[in-house]
Amino acid sequence: MTSPAKITMVKKIMADGSPCAKCGQVMGKLESSGHIKSIDRIIEAREDDPNSEGMQLSSLLGVDKAPFFVVEREDQQPEVFTIYFKLVKEVLDA
């Protein structure tokens, strides 16, 4: 498998300004494993702002889970991962 050209993480920010619990857990796993260095960009899907970049991307891609990852490889359609361990297995450790 070719290495990804770009990985974007979309994490949800709740209406009260706190990160979603699962997003916090996944960030911790990314940092402790060192995989955080493979993430090119982290954008926020703000629950209180439907125009936030993350909410728009979520709507465009039809994703209703957070966090999610968009993997863009050269000459391929972007691939969406909603399961962290699948991203690790198929992209980060591949």
Buried (B, 14 or more C-beta within 10 A) or exposed (E): EEEBEEBBBBBBBBEEEEBBEBBEEBBEBBEEEEBBEBBEEBBBBBBEBEEBBBBBBBEEEEBEEBBBBBBBBEEEEEBBBBEBEEBBEBBBEE
